[in-house]
Amino acid sequence: MRAADLAEYPFQPRYIPISGQRMAYVDEGSGPVVVMVHGNPSWSYLYRNLINALRDRYRCIAPDHIGCGFSAKPHDYPYRLENHISNLEQLLDSLAVKRCVLVVHDWGGAIGLGWAGRHPERVAGVVVLNTAAFPSNRLPFRIALCRWPLLGPLLVRGLNGFARAATFMAVNRRMPGKVARGFLAPYDSWASRIAIQRFVQDIPMDKDHPSWPTLLAVEDSLPHLHHCPFLLCWGGQDFCFNDTFYQEWCRRIPRVEAHYFADAGHYVLEDALPAILPLLNSFLHRVTGGAPDGL
């Protein structure tokens, strides 16, 4: 990655061996732990502004999934939901994270809440940003195209049509060029886009998909988190995670603190950060209670 493309990402990545691969993560600040889990086709860069805003009071941990960001991008790796959950589990165990607030977006919802459902006693609160952690029969055509044989790899890996398209389709306000370059920096070749393709292929739409049982297990574990405070910050212009998902979260988590940003897109942190930050600060202060390191 070119340093010029990372002007908005002033963090030194750290590395840890996970499942035989080198996994990168950001670990900034000290205090109560906030774990930020990204989706596809982003990376820990998605959370750069949150990390900058919080690291003077909180320990901010943001991993790059295997295949993403600064992490290794192997071609012979089983990029499945179960693997990503296990990787997050190994990372947080290695970092001795006993309790945390979880922030999840896109695929980070199924991954992060998959971990949380297995360890509810370690979760102090959850911040949900345009994501799902339960099955859906809705798959936008433009994403379905990226799953087609031959055409999918050409679009996603050859033309970079998934990650590049996200820099204008996932926002409702024009993304500055330097920010777009940051989102795209890790995905500059056919080889480096392997995980983007695999994430798209791993969307489980029916019971015959290998990740279907894992996603059902994530869904089944959500009631284990009903003791946790939930903050829902939702971009209303998301073509993928639309209002149906927002309403489903409100139904599944009756006590959720829900905020709907009608003019924000899928990358809700890019479009609505000034409005979200005060809500997040208030939520974190409330759920951590000024706790010492590790909550």
N, C-alpha and C positions, 0 to 999 in steps of 0.2 A: 504494500500500500504506500502511496506517495504521502509524504509528510504534509504537502500542501493541501491535500484533501481532508486532513484531519485537524484543521485549524480550530474547529468547534469541539474537539475531543481532547481536552488537555490532561488526559489520564495515562499513566503508565500501566499497561496490562500486566497482570500476574499470570502465572501458569502452574498447572497441576496435572499430573498424569491421571486420567480417568478412563477406565475401560480400554487401556492400552493406547489411548490417544492423548495428545496435548490439548487440554482445555484452558481457554483464556477467561479471565474474569477481572472486573474492576472491584477494588476493595478500598474505599476512601472514607476517611473520617473515623470518629469514634462516638460511642453512645449506644442507645437502643438500635437494634439491627433492622434495616429495611432491605429486603431482598427483592430485586426487580428482574422479572423474567420476560424476555422479549419473544416475538413470534417470527413469522416469515413474511417478507424477505428482509427483515431488519436485523439488528444486532444490538449490543449494549449501547451503541450510539443513540438509540431511541431515547435513552434515559439520561443523556448527558446534562440536560438542563435541570432535571430533578436532582441529580447527584450534586451539581454545583450549588443548588439552592439548599440542600439538606446536610451536606457533609460537615458543616460547622457544629451540628448538634446530633447527628446520627451516623452510624456506621452503615454505609451504602455498599451493598454487594450486588453486582450485575454480571452474571455469566454470559459468555457467548456459547450457544449450543455447539456441539461438535458439528463442523461443516460451516459455521457462521463466524463472522467477525475475524478476530485474531486466532481463533481455534483451528486445530488441524482440519483438513478437508479431505479425508480418505475416500477412495472410490469403492473400496470393498467393505463398507461399514453398513450395518443394518439400521438405517435411519427410520426407526419406528418410535411411536409414542412411548412405549415401555422403556426403550433405551434412554430417551431424553429424561424421563422421570427418574430413572435410576442414576443417571449422570448428575442430576441436580441433588439427589439424595447423597451421593458420595461426596460431592463438593461441600455441601453444608455440614456433613459429618466431619469432613477433614478440617473445616474452618471452625469447628466446635460451636456452631450456631445452635444454642439451646432454645431460643425463642426469637421470633421475628414478626414483623409486619410484612406481608407479601403484596407486591404490586405485579399485576399480570396483564398482558396484552396479547391479542391474537392467539397463536399457538401456545403462548405462555400461559393462557388460561387452563388448558387441559394439562400442560406439563406442571405448572406451579401448583394447581389445585390437586393434581394427582399426587404430588408429594405431600401437600397439606392434609389430604384426606387420610393418608397413612400415618401422619404425625400431628393430629389435631392439638395435642397438648403443647406443641411448639409454635403454635400460631396465635399471635396476639390480635391480629386484625388482617383484613384483606381489602385491597383496592383493586377494583375491576375496571378495566379500560377496554371497551369494544372487543369482546372475546366471547368464547363459549367453553363450557366444560361438560357438555351433554350432547347427545346426537341430534342431528337435524337432517331433514330431507331436502334442505335448500342448498343448492350449489349454483352460484351465478354462472351463466354460460361462458363468460370470459375466463373464469377459472377452470371450468370443465374443459375448455379447449386445450388448456395447458396439461391436461391429463391424457390427451389422445396419443396413441402410438405415433411415432415419427414426427408429427406436427408439434407435440408437446415439447420434446427435447429441443427442437429447432427454435421454438418461440422462447423457451425459458433459458436455455443454456447457450444457444447460438446467437440469438438476437438480444438477449438480456431483456426480453419483453415482460417479464414479471417484476423484477426489481426496478427496472427503469420506469415502467408504467406506474409503479407505486409512488414515485416522486411527484406525480401530478394527479393521479387518480385517488390516492389515499388522503389527499388534503383538499380543503375547500378554499384555501388561500394559497396563492402562488408561493411555492417553496423557493427560497433564495438559492441561487446556483451553488454557493459554497456548502449549503446544507445538503442539497441533493447529491453533491459529489461525496460528501461524508457517508451518506446512506449507501452509496454504490461502491465505495472504495474497496471493500473486501471481495467484490464480485466482478472482477475485471477480465475474466476469461472463461472459456467453456469449462475448464477443470474446476475453477473456483466456485462455480454455480451448482455444483452437484447437490448440495443440501437443499437449495431452493426447489429444485426439481423433485427431490425425494419427499420434502414436506408436502408438496402439492399431491403427489401420488399417495401419500399416507393419510389423506383425509378419508376416514371410514364412513361410507355412505350406506353400507348394508352389512348384514351379519356374516357374510363370507369374507369380509376384509380382515386381514391379519390384526389390525389395530382396533377392530370393533369391540372385542372383549375388554381391552384396556380402557377404552373410552366409557364403556358401560360401568366399569369398576370405579372410574373417576366420578361419574354421575352418582352412583350409589353411595359414594363416600361423602357427598356434599352435606347430608344431614349431620355428619360428625362435626361440622363446622358451624352449626347453628348457634353455638355459644359465642362465636366471634363477631365483633362489629364488622360490618361491610360498608365500604364507600364505593358507590357506582358513579363513574364519570363517563358519560356516553356522547360520542359524536353522532349527531342525527343525520349526517350526510354520507354515512358509510354504505357503500353499495353491496358489501358482503355481509357484515354483521349489522343488519338493519334493525328497525324498531321491533321486529318480532323477537329478536334476541334480548333486547332491552326489557321488553315486557316479561319475557320468560325469567330473567334474573329477578325482576321485582316480584314475580309470583313465587319463585323458589326460595327467596330470601326475604321473608315478609318484613323484617325489621331493617332492611337495607336503607342507608342514607343515599338516595338517588338524585343525581343531577344530570339534566339532559341539555346538551349544547346543540341547539338546532342548526347552527351555522358551521359546525365542525365536522371533519371527515374521520376516516378510519384512524389516521394518525392524530388522534385527538389532542395529544400533548403538543403537537406542532401548531394546531389551530386555536387552542383554547387554554394554553398554559397560564396566562395571567389570571384567568378566572379560576383555574383548578388549584393553583398553588395555595391560596388562602384556605381553601377547603381541605386540602391535604395537610397543611400545617396544623389546622385545628383538629383534624382527625388523628394525626400522629400524636399530638400532645395529649389528647384525650385517652387514647388506647395504651400509650406507653406510660403515662402518668409521671414523666420525669424519671423513669427507671434508670438504673445504672447500666453499664455495658452488658449487652446480652439480654436485656429486659428481665 
